[in-house]
Amino acid sequence: MFAAVALPDEVRRALADRVGSLRVPGKTAPPRNWHITLRFCGALDEVGLDRFVAGLAAVEDEPVFRIGLSGFGAFPNARRSTVVWAGVGPGAGRLARLNEIAERAAQSAGLAEEERPYRPHVTLSRVRPPESCAHLLGETLDLSWRCESVVVFRSHLGEGPARHEPLEAFDLLR
């Protein structure tokens, strides 16, 4: 289970075209799976999921805002990347606010506090073994959209790429 901001289809297509024109190392995630995670939860029982969803409803008090993808990066670093991502420029602060709400919701569901700092991004590929993606760091992106909702997804794993099933959606304040 995880809470995320989904990319609109037109942004997904434009990002897929851009990624397709570059030499992105690793196994590229299917564009239908691209999203900006707010909080990953892992497996939740029914009570935990109910608590997470109830806490996440607080995002409905947050106003709609614009998100912009502005470039590429990698974890843990560009020389030995294991994950290649598209980074968020405009809207990163607002996504951090949604992450705070999702973090509180996760803790109300019984999960431990996330130790890593929040860095909003779209995971594009996983690289095994690690490889350099330094050539991507100078590449820019200019994709943006209105963030209007937050979605709770359940991942179905096994037999091919993961499939993300939307369970709940929360509209932001207009």
C-alpha positions as CSV (number, residue, x, y, z in Angstrom):
1,M,0.0,0.0,0.0
2,F,1.1,3.5,-0.7
3,A,-0.2,7.1,-1.1
4,A,0.8,8.9,-4.2
5,V,0.1,11.6,-6.7
6,A,-0.6,10.0,-10.1
7,L,0.7,11.6,-13.3
8,P,-2.0,12.6,-15.9
9,D,-1.9,10.6,-19.1
10,E,-0.5,13.5,-21.2
11,V,2.4,14.0,-18.8
12,R,3.0,10.3,-18.7
13,R,3.2,10.2,-22.5
14,A,5.5,13.2,-22.8
15,L,7.8,11.8,-20.1
16,A,7.8,8.4,-21.8
17,D,8.8,10.1,-25.1
18,R,11.6,12.0,-23.3
19,V,12.9,8.9,-21.5
20,G,12.8,7.0,-24.8
21,S,15.0,9.5,-26.5
22,L,17.7,9.1,-23.8
23,R,20.0,6.2,-22.8
24,V,18.4,5.5,-19.3
25,P,20.2,2.5,-17.7
26,G,18.4,-0.3,-16.0
27,K,14.9,-1.7,-16.4
28,T,12.5,1.1,-17.1
29,A,9.2,1.0,-15.1
30,P,6.1,0.9,-17.2
31,P,4.8,4.4,-17.7
32,R,1.4,3.4,-16.3
33,N,3.1,2.8,-13.0
34,W,4.8,6.3,-12.8
35,H,3.7,8.3,-9.8
36,I,5.1,10.5,-7.0
37,T,5.0,8.5,-3.8
38,L,3.9,10.4,-0.7
39,R,4.3,7.5,1.8
40,F,5.0,3.8,1.3
41,C,3.3,1.6,3.8
42,G,3.9,-2.0,2.7
43,A,1.3,-4.5,3.8
44,L,-1.5,-3.2,6.0
45,D,-4.3,-5.2,7.6
46,E,-7.8,-4.0,7.3
47,V,-7.7,-1.9,10.5
48,G,-4.4,-0.4,9.5
49,L,-5.7,0.5,6.1
50,D,-8.8,2.0,7.5
51,R,-6.7,4.2,9.9
52,F,-4.3,5.2,7.1
53,V,-7.2,6.2,4.8
54,A,-9.0,8.1,7.6
55,G,-5.8,10.1,8.4
56,L,-5.1,10.7,4.7
57,A,-8.5,12.4,4.3
58,A,-6.8,15.5,5.8
59,V,-5.3,16.2,2.3
60,E,-8.8,17.4,1.3
61,D,-8.1,20.6,3.2
62,E,-5.0,21.3,1.1
63,P,-5.4,23.5,-2.0
64,V,-4.8,22.3,-5.6
65,F,-1.3,23.3,-6.9
66,R,1.1,22.9,-9.8
67,I,3.8,20.2,-10.0
68,G,6.7,20.5,-12.4
69,L,9.3,17.8,-13.3
70,S,12.5,19.6,-13.9
71,G,15.4,17.1,-14.5
72,F,16.9,13.7,-13.8
73,G,18.8,12.2,-10.9
74,A,19.7,8.9,-9.2
75,F,19.9,7.2,-5.9
76,P,22.3,6.7,-4.2
77,N,24.4,8.8,-6.7
78,A,24.9,9.3,-10.4
79,R,28.1,7.3,-10.6
80,R,26.7,4.2,-9.1
81,S,22.9,4.5,-9.6
82,T,20.5,1.9,-8.6
83,V,17.4,4.1,-9.2
84,V,17.0,6.7,-11.9
85,W,14.3,9.3,-11.3
86,A,12.7,12.5,-12.6
87,G,12.9,15.2,-10.0
88,V,10.2,17.7,-8.9
89,G,11.0,21.4,-9.0
90,P,7.9,23.5,-8.7
91,G,5.5,22.1,-6.2
92,A,8.1,20.2,-4.1
93,G,7.2,22.2,-1.0
94,R,3.5,21.4,-1.4
95,L,4.3,17.7,-1.9
96,A,6.3,17.8,1.3
97,R,3.2,19.1,3.0
98,L,1.1,16.2,1.6
99,N,3.9,13.8,2.7
100,E,3.6,15.2,6.3
101,I,-0.1,14.4,6.3
102,A,0.6,10.9,4.8
103,E,3.3,10.3,7.4
104,R,0.9,11.1,10.3
105,A,-1.7,8.8,8.7
106,A,0.9,6.0,8.4
107,Q,1.8,6.4,12.1
108,S,-1.9,6.3,13.1
109,A,-2.0,3.0,11.2
110,G,0.8,1.7,13.5
111,L,3.8,2.2,11.2
112,A,7.1,3.5,12.4
113,E,8.2,7.0,11.4
114,E,10.0,7.1,8.0
115,E,13.7,7.7,8.7
116,R,14.7,9.0,5.2
117,P,14.1,12.6,4.3
118,Y,11.3,13.1,1.8
119,R,12.5,13.7,-1.8
120,P,9.6,13.9,-4.3
121,H,10.4,12.1,-7.6
122,V,9.1,9.8,-10.2
123,T,11.0,6.5,-10.3
124,L,11.9,5.7,-13.9
125,S,14.1,2.7,-13.7
126,R,15.8,0.3,-11.4
127,V,19.5,-0.5,-12.2
128,R,21.0,-3.9,-11.2
129,P,24.0,-4.0,-11.0
130,P,24.6,-0.3,-10.3
131,E,25.7,1.8,-13.3
132,S,26.5,5.4,-14.1
133,C,23.8,7.7,-15.3
134,A,25.9,10.9,-15.0
135,H,25.1,11.7,-18.6
136,L,21.4,12.3,-17.6
137,L,22.2,15.0,-15.0
138,G,22.5,17.8,-17.6
139,E,19.2,16.8,-19.3
140,T,16.2,19.0,-18.4
141,L,12.5,18.4,-18.3
142,D,9.7,20.9,-18.6
143,L,6.6,19.0,-17.7
144,S,3.9,20.3,-15.4
145,W,0.3,19.7,-14.3
146,R,-2.2,20.6,-11.6
147,C,-2.1,18.3,-8.7
148,E,-5.8,17.8,-7.9
149,S,-5.9,14.5,-5.9
150,V,-4.0,12.0,-3.8
151,V,-4.6,8.3,-4.4
152,V,-4.1,5.2,-2.1
153,F,-2.8,2.3,-4.2
154,R,-2.4,-1.4,-3.6
155,S,0.5,-3.0,-5.5
156,H,0.0,-6.5,-7.0
157,L,3.4,-8.1,-7.5
158,G,4.6,-11.2,-9.3
159,E,4.3,-12.3,-13.0
160,G,5.6,-9.2,-14.8
161,P,5.6,-5.6,-13.7
162,A,3.8,-4.5,-10.6
163,R,0.2,-3.5,-11.1
164,H,-1.1,-0.6,-9.0
165,E,-4.8,-0.7,-8.1
166,P,-6.3,2.5,-6.9
167,L,-8.3,2.0,-3.7
168,E,-9.2,5.5,-2.5
169,A,-8.9,9.0,-4.0
170,F,-9.0,12.3,-2.1
171,D,-9.6,15.6,-4.0
172,L,-7.6,18.6,-3.0
173,L,-9.4,21.9,-2.2
174,R,-10.4,23.9,-5.3
